[in-house]
Amino acid sequence: MSTSVAMATETANDLPPVPGAGVIGVHRVTKRFPGVTAVDDVSLTIHPGEVHVLLGENGAGKSTLVGILAGLQEPDEGYLSVDGNRTRLASPSASLNAGISTVFQHSMLVPTLTVLENLTLGAPWYERPPRARIEARMAELKREFSLSLPLDAVTGDLSLGQQQQIEIARALLRDSKVLILDEATSMLTPQGAQELGARMQKLVKGGLAVIFITHKLAEAYQFGDRISVLKQGALAGEMGPEQLKSMTEKQAVDEIVRLMFGREDGATSTEHRQSTARAETLLRIEQLATEGDADVVGLENVSLALKAGEILGIAGIDGNGQKQLAEAVAGQRPVSAGRVEFDGIDITRATVAQRREIGLRYLTDDRLEEGSVGAFPVSENTVLKDVGRPPFWVNGIERPARIAQHARDLIARFSVYTPSETTPIGRLSGGNIQKVLLGRELSGEARAVVFNKPTYGLDLQNIDASRQRISEIAAQGMGVVLISTDLDELMALSDRIAVIEGGRIRGVVDNDGGGEALRLRIGRMMAGAEEHMETME
Amino acid sequence: MGGLLTEAFLSSLLTGAIVAAVPILLAGLGEQMSEKAGVLNVGIEGMMLMGAYTGFLAAFQTSSLWLGFLGGILGGLLTALVMAILCVRMGLNQIVIGIGLTLGAEGLTALLHHFQFSRSYPRLPAPERLDIPGLTDLPVIGPSLFARHPIVYFALLAVVVLALLYRRTNLGMTLRAAGERPAALDVAGGNVVGIRLAAVLFTGAMAGLGGAYLANIAAGLFIPFMTGGAGFIGIVLAMLARGRPLWVLIGALIFGAALSLTTALQVAGSTMPTEVIQMLPFAAVMLVLVLFGRRAKLPSALAVSYERGAR
């Protein structure tokens, strides 16, 4: 290649080496998606012989970082280096060729192929499957890492743990230098997770670098030689091997919790709402359970009570059963055990419409898919849950004038910015769609509202307005269940905060405005760290 | 019915079965590869028709059957190239594009035929046959099995070659991964778009060859819409065959036999009503679908376009 061409096309090998960058260097990498900065100016150095834990909540940027290292996405700013050489990883095969193997959170095996075929996947089509060679290597892996796989079994018939072993074996068969394990313990039993931890330690002793992504604190401390904490896309802090060795488990966990959930500005005074809770219990949930599967967490033994005028916060990392809880209460998800009582009436078997009728309302977090029909005008969306009922439908005939009048009232009362009530709702901003949905849920005789992430994805002004609205609802004597992943929001609004983790309620704490201490205590429960029994309700 | 099983009847039945089966077999083998890779090629009927037209045109102009087959392959390939670009590269809906290609090919070939051949309806001379010494002289099966045009043997050879490729190389596994879970193939360093492109082009070539056989060997002339759903039957065969080329062959022979039975029964002077005789191929299709249709297992990502990183 001539020099001028090399200058013009800035290819990997022509760039100057980066000193001291470890086996993989992430250098000031930023990745933006529409509306969010998923990874924000992150720099990391991955060293051989270490398990490097990336810790953070959902949405902290872990998976995007994995995607960048695996060649699925390229950074908008910053660059990567492999063995100190600046490198572009433009495709998964470029990443594999650079010696990086990734075990994704969701299995990347073909379920209908045999184990052997999945191990050789990606090889040129004209070659013969190298059975003898793989058998020999698998025997080695069995000796060294106790990885034992039935080569002729159909992959889909194996357990999730075994499938994960296939992916790890595949990485080892490729002679990778770096192994990325993305949320690798989320689908394993506790025992399986321990085995994986032991296996990671063996692997790094052989000189491999392991990047282990998790949101569980205990695992991070147990398995990790080095821990980097990500928060909202940015690096919140890093703890090296010496630092970790010098700390007890409790000290280390405290430090990690501080990095994950603490406030950088050190401000402890969250503006705390005056409680408006009344004596009578409005909604009572007793030992509620729902079916779960490989993708969806099931609820187990969830018991909660909500008073009129009270805001009960539900804290937790996204995907720990919040949506299932909201849907079970709203009647949208079948319940396998337990009961739900509203104002003293058993509504466990009541339909969605019946629950709505008696004043139990649910505001979904999925505004566009579940909450509204984007192509329908705002007016139709305001009566979406009253289709066929008077006064908007009389004897089965739609009354457009009444619907339009109702919609104009709602638009005025909730200050929805829309050209008119005939505008398709899909053209409005998220905040304005949220206002329409809120108006819809509060129309008629609302007595309790379940909010699922009401301010998610809104701009600051709309967030403030929504929070204000929720306070007002409670002040009027309605009960509010406020599901949120934003601890600040929960601490600002809630009377009590229940923490959900893995489909169970880990504890319910009074929001006494306890500031930083309370925040860290909730954070610890959210991350699945042990909470002492006396704090449980 | 006793007098039905004469040598003339059986011989014409077997001959007819093979003549009718070969184009379906070629189309079915092509479609099978495409479906394995996750592309539902509904345009195969159009690819066959284009192959029939270009194959006939090439054979007629050059007076060479071999160049005719080459022309058929090229016609099918070109039509498949459109599908490959639109559906695999650009990720458009495979069914819509497939139907569009079929309709487009029907219109285009009918139009071209109208201007070129509709006044004369030229015919090609009867094709040369490859006699296999000794075997051709056997009663009944001799003339029907061993006095055929070489392309028939090519189609049978293709069954064996494809079966071996699927079994013995990584080809079968790569195709299945592309059709079952393309993201898994992608992150394992495979080339999803590449294998799907190749599979669609292979389908086009096979369908074009099948069309050229239909025009040049079976009929000796080109008539608009002459494929008459042979490509669609190929799709059904590929879906029922669960990825095995041999099953495509068996299916093609059953359909071919049912089609030729109508002619053979009439040749033999059966007393059965014509309506019943003409119903037979369709009854056979229904029977096969009832017996095997429920066990057809299609790839999960069939007719789903792949885009890296999309969730």
Interface residues (C-beta under 8 A of the other chain):
Chain A: G67 A70 L72 Q73 P92 S93 L96 N97 T102 F104 S107 M108 L109 V110 P111 T112 L113 E117 N118 T120 L121 G122 A123 P124 W125 Y126 E127 R128 P129 R170
Chain B: R168 T169 N170 L171 M173 T174 L175 R176 A177 E180 R181 A183 A184 L185 D186 V187 A188 G189 G190 N191 I195 R308 G309
